[in-house]
Amino acid sequence: MKFGSDLAALPRSRNAVTARGFFAGALCALAIGFGLIAVPRGAFADTADRSLLLLLPQSDEVRPWVPEASAQIAEGQGLFSLINGGAEIFLRHGFERAVVQTYSHAGSRHIQVEIYMMGTLDGAAEVFLRRTGATELPLAIGDAGVRGEYYVVFRKGRFFVTVTAGGTIADAQAMVLRIARAIEHRIPATCP
């Protein structure tokens, strides 16, 4: 079958073309963000950042908590400027990029979300093992998870995620789990 004859079989409606373009674009953005397609630094490099931002919960999912400011993104060695201490363990195990977003409620209570995209599944598993302890309570989330009084830590695919409340506030504990679950559902099950 010739290429030209394939085109004749495609629907000609504007909606079909628009829908195909939308889904192709969305799929491509996710593939770039998850590192399935390499993107050179420059004009298209922020596509991977935007894909990582898509993993953060939307405002309606965390209401009455609100994003405190724009999310911060780091890549490679830039992780040192994003987190205070501990960047070495991520870099040693194939860190690629991270996003950090703080949510606040009533101006004085805070929940911080950190999503780290590692180069491999093994990298995420190693970081999880080194950042969690045997005394923490297991939590059925992602590929492995734990919870504490004011935090949830989990890994799914090549992502390592922490959601931490700025104290042991009862309603913050419930929101920490709600945010963690929202992120878990945003990470594709087939993401390598």
C-alpha positions in Angstrom: 0.0 0.0 0.0 1.4 3.4 -0.9 1.7 6.2 1.5 -0.7 8.4 -0.5 -3.4 5.8 -0.4 -3.2 5.7 3.4 -4.1 9.4 3.5 -7.3 8.8 1.6 -8.5 6.4 4.2 -8.2 9.0 7.0 -11.3 10.9 8.2 -11.4 14.4 6.9 -13.4 16.1 9.7 -11.7 19.0 11.5 -12.6 17.5 14.9 -10.8 14.2 14.1 -7.7 16.0 12.9 -7.7 18.3 16.0 -8.3 15.3 18.4 -5.4 13.4 16.7 -3.1 16.4 17.0 -4.0 16.9 20.7 -3.5 13.3 21.7 -0.3 13.0 19.6 1.0 16.2 21.3 0.1 15.1 24.8 1.6 11.6 24.2 4.8 13.2 22.9 5.0 15.6 25.8 4.7 12.8 28.3 7.2 10.6 26.5 9.7 13.5 26.5 9.0 14.2 30.2 9.6 10.6 31.2 12.8 10.5 29.2 11.5 8.1 26.5 12.4 10.6 23.9 15.6 12.7 24.3 15.2 16.4 24.0 18.2 18.7 23.3 18.7 21.7 25.6 17.2 24.8 24.1 13.8 25.7 22.7 12.2 22.4 23.6 14.0 21.6 26.8 11.2 23.1 29.0 8.8 20.4 27.6 10.3 17.9 30.0 9.8 20.4 32.9 6.2 20.9 31.9 5.6 17.1 31.9 7.0 16.9 35.4 4.8 19.7 36.5 1.8 17.7 35.3 2.4 15.2 38.1 1.5 17.9 40.7 -2.1 17.9 42.0 -4.4 20.6 40.6 -5.9 23.3 42.9 -9.3 21.6 43.0 -7.7 18.4 44.3 -6.0 20.1 47.3 -8.6 22.7 48.2 -8.5 24.5 50.7 -4.8 24.2 50.4 -3.2 26.4 47.7 0.1 26.5 45.9 2.3 29.0 47.8 4.3 30.1 44.7 5.5 28.7 41.4 6.9 25.2 41.6 10.7 25.0 41.6 12.5 22.7 39.1 16.0 21.4 39.1 18.0 19.3 36.7 21.3 17.5 37.3 23.7 19.5 39.6 21.0 22.1 40.0 19.5 19.8 42.7 22.1 21.2 45.2 20.4 24.6 45.0 16.9 23.1 45.4 17.4 20.9 48.4 19.4 21.6 51.5 21.6 18.6 51.9 21.1 15.1 50.6 21.5 15.9 46.8 24.5 13.5 46.6 22.4 10.4 47.2 20.1 11.3 44.3 22.9 12.2 41.9 24.8 9.0 42.8 21.7 7.0 41.7 21.0 8.6 38.4 18.9 11.7 39.3 17.6 13.6 36.2 15.2 16.3 37.4 12.9 17.3 40.3 10.0 19.5 41.0 9.2 21.0 44.4 5.9 22.6 45.3 4.7 24.0 48.6 1.0 24.2 49.4 -0.3 26.4 52.3 -3.5 26.7 54.3 -4.6 29.7 56.3 -1.1 31.2 55.6 0.6 29.4 58.4 0.4 25.7 57.6 2.5 24.1 54.9 2.8 20.9 52.9 5.8 20.3 50.7 5.8 18.0 47.7 9.0 16.8 46.1 9.0 14.6 43.0 12.3 13.2 41.8 12.6 11.6 38.4 15.5 9.2 38.4 17.2 7.7 35.3 16.1 4.1 36.2 13.8 2.0 38.3 16.8 0.8 40.3 17.8 4.4 41.0 14.4 5.2 42.5 14.5 2.0 44.5 18.0 2.7 45.9 17.0 6.2 46.9 13.8 4.9 48.6 15.8 2.3 50.5 18.4 4.9 51.7 15.8 7.6 52.6 13.4 5.3 54.5 13.9 3.2 57.6 12.7 -0.1 58.9 10.7 1.5 61.7 8.4 3.4 59.4 4.9 2.2 58.7 4.4 0.5 55.3 1.8 2.1 53.1 0.2 0.5 50.0 1.1 3.2 47.5 3.1 3.1 44.3 5.7 0.3 44.1 6.7 0.8 47.7 5.7 3.4 50.3 5.9 4.4 54.0 4.2 6.9 56.1 4.9 8.7 59.3 3.0 11.1 61.5 3.2 14.0 59.1 4.7 12.5 55.8 4.3 10.0 53.0 7.3 8.7 51.0 6.9 6.4 48.0 8.4 5.3 44.7 6.6 4.4 41.5 8.5 3.5 38.4 11.5 5.7 38.3 9.9 8.4 40.5 10.7 9.0 44.1 8.1 11.2 45.9 7.9 12.8 49.3 4.9 14.7 50.7 5.6 16.4 54.1 3.4 18.5 56.4 5.1 21.3 58.4 4.0 19.7 61.6 1.6 17.1 63.0 -1.7 18.7 62.3 -4.6 16.2 62.0 -6.2 17.6 58.9 -2.7 18.1 57.3 -2.1 14.3 57.7 -5.2 13.5 55.7 -4.2 16.1 53.0 -0.7 14.6 52.8 -2.1 11.2 51.9 -4.6 12.8 49.5 -1.8 14.6 47.7 0.4 11.5 47.6 -2.5 9.5 46.1 -3.1 12.2 43.4 0.5 12.1 42.4 0.6 8.3 42.4 -2.4 8.3 39.9 -0.7 10.8 37.7 2.4 8.7 37.2 1.7 6.3 34.3 1.7 2.6 35.3 3.7 1.9 32.1 6.4 4.5 32.9 9.7 2.7 32.8 
